[in-house]
Amino acid sequence: MLPTYFISHGGGPWPWMESQRATYARLSSALQKIPQQLGSIPRAILMVSAHWEATEFTVTSKPMPGMIYDYNGFPKHTYAIRYPAPGNPELAQQVQTLLSDNGFASQQDAERGFDHGMYAPMALIDPLAATPVVQLSLKHGLDPLEHLAMGRALAPLRQQGILIIGSGLSYHNLQNFGPDARQVSAEFDDWVQKSMALPDSTERAAALVKWENAPSARQAHPREEHLLPLMVAVGAAGEDPSQRVYHESDFMGGISVSNFRFSKSPLAE
């Protein structure tokens, strides 16, 4: 059975920018290691990106999705990049069926392309774009309990060779991004790490539902769309324990950020 992941996708089209290589060196290394950590080649990837919200949970079903350049102020060439991974309409239907069977209203989107929450990290995870990818939206309202439950509904996909990835960022306050965020990001990141390390999955989920009570919670996430993909990954993980597979305490000059892997089979330290 494949693990689930919560990862940082970084800012905009950073993998295509030479000037960002040093800044993202450690995240790049962590993302590049994911294929080695899986134990088997995934049949496809289901990606839940912080950059897509809909009134109902919505899944992409286009066989060959295009690109969405959902960022501003970047070099001209980054608005012509391509990440030509195929979609997977069959998986889209499986996702919708699982959601329906568990009481969730959902729909398919046969036109939507990939956003940078998908293709920025995937450029490192699968640079050849050989693995089919389907994106699944967040739902308006960003209810933690609902997204945890949605993740649980998707858990059977893990036994079918589908890799479930939540793509966001453990700290996301663009108005306080840099050295001034050192303390608040460290406080919140420490809470996330301790919550993910709870051995009881019920306690872990309960902590996430009440994430706003965490130290510096709203300073770390004025709006929680970049945290909600963690809820989906944790829901799909079930009883599987977590392992932090990436951490920096000085990202962008002072931010603490972390990625997590959920699996019964821990990685060697």
JONOR-V245231 format. One record per residue. RES is the residue in one letter. SS is DSSP state (~ for helix, > for strand, _ for the rest). OMEGA is omega as a letter, one per 40 degrees, with the letter a starting at -180 (* if undefined). Layout:
BEGIN
((RES/SS/OMEGA) (RES/SS/OMEGA))
END
This chain:
BEGIN
((M/_/a) (L/_/i) (P/_/i) (T/>/a) (Y/>/i) (F/>/a) (I/>/i) (S/>/i) (H/_/i) (G/_/a) (G/_/i) (G/_/a) (P/_/a) (W/~/a) (P/~/a) (W/~/a) (M/_/a) (E/~/a) (S/~/a) (Q/~/a) (R/_/a) (A/_/a) (T/_/a) (Y/_/a) (A/~/a) (R/~/i) (L/~/i) (S/~/a) (S/~/a) (A/~/a) (L/~/i) (Q/~/a) (K/_/a) (I/~/i) (P/~/i) (Q/~/a) (Q/~/a) (L/_/a) (G/_/i) (S/_/a) (I/_/a) (P/_/i) (R/_/i) (A/>/i) (I/>/i) (L/>/a) (M/>/i) (V/>/a) (S/>/i) (A/>/a) (H/>/i) (W/>/i) (E/>/a) (A/>/a) (T/_/i) (E/_/i) (F/>/a) (T/>/a) (V/>/i) (T/>/a) (S/_/i) (K/_/a) (P/_/i) (M/_/a) (P/_/i) (G/_/a) (M/>/i) (I/_/a) (Y/_/a) (D/_/i) (Y/_/a) (N/_/i) (G/_/a) (F/_/a) (P/_/a) (K/~/a) (H/~/a) (T/~/i) (Y/~/i) (A/_/a) (I/_/i) (R/_/i) (Y/_/a) (P/_/i) (A/_/i) (P/_/i) (G/_/a) (N/_/a) (P/~/i) (E/~/i) (L/~/i) (A/~/i) (Q/~/i) (Q/~/i) (V/~/a) (Q/~/i) (T/~/i) (L/~/i) (L/~/i) (S/~/a) (D/~/a) (N/_/i) (G/_/a) (F/_/i) (A/_/a) (S/>/i) (Q/>/i) (Q/>/i) (D/>/a) (A/_/a) (E/_/a) (R/_/i) (G/_/a) (F/>/i) (D/_/a) (H/~/i) (G/~/i) (M/~/a) (Y/~/i) (A/~/i) (P/~/a) (M/~/i) (A/~/i) (L/~/a) (I/~/a) (D/_/a) (P/_/i) (L/_/i) (A/_/a) (A/_/a) (T/_/i) (P/_/a) (V/>/i) (V/>/i) (Q/>/i) (L/>/a) (S/>/i) (L/>/i) (K/>/i) (H/_/a) (G/_/i) (L/_/a) (D/_/a) (P/~/a) (L/~/a) (E/~/a) (H/~/i) (L/~/a) (A/~/i) (M/~/i) (G/~/i) (R/~/a) (A/~/a) (L/~/a) (A/~/a) (P/~/i) (L/~/a) (R/~/i) (Q/~/a) (Q/~/i) (G/_/i) (I/>/i) (L/>/i) (I/>/a) (I/>/i) (G/>/a) (S/>/a) (G/>/i) (L/_/a) (S/_/i) (Y/_/a) (H/_/i) (N/_/a) (L/_/i) (Q/_/i) (N/_/a) (F/_/a) (G/_/a) (P/~/a) (D/~/a) (A/~/a) (R/~/a) (Q/~/a) (V/~/i) (S/~/i) (A/~/i) (E/~/a) (F/~/i) (D/~/i) (D/~/i) (W/~/i) (V/~/a) (Q/~/i) (K/~/i) (S/~/i) (M/~/a) (A/_/i) (L/_/a) (P/_/a) (D/_/a) (S/~/i) (T/~/i) (E/~/i) (R/~/i) (A/~/a) (A/~/i) (A/~/a) (L/~/i) (V/~/a) (K/_/a) (W/~/a) (E/~/i) (N/~/a) (A/_/i) (P/_/i) (S/_/a) (A/~/a) (R/~/i) (Q/~/i) (A/~/a) (H/_/i) (P/_/i) (R/_/a) (E/_/a) (E/~/i) (H/~/i) (L/~/a) (L/~/i) (P/~/i) (L/~/i) (M/~/a) (V/~/i) (A/~/i) (V/~/i) (G/~/a) (A/~/a) (A/~/a) (G/_/a) (E/_/a) (D/_/i) (P/_/a) (S/>/i) (Q/>/i) (R/>/a) (V/>/i) (Y/>/i) (H/>/i) (E/>/i) (S/>/a) (D/>/i) (F/>/a) (M/_/i) (G/_/i) (G/_/a) (I/>/i) (S/>/a) (V/>/a) (S/>/i) (N/>/a) (F/>/i) (R/>/a) (F/>/a) (S/_/i) (K/_/a) (S/_/a) (P/_/i) (L/_/i) (A/_/i) (E/_/*))
END
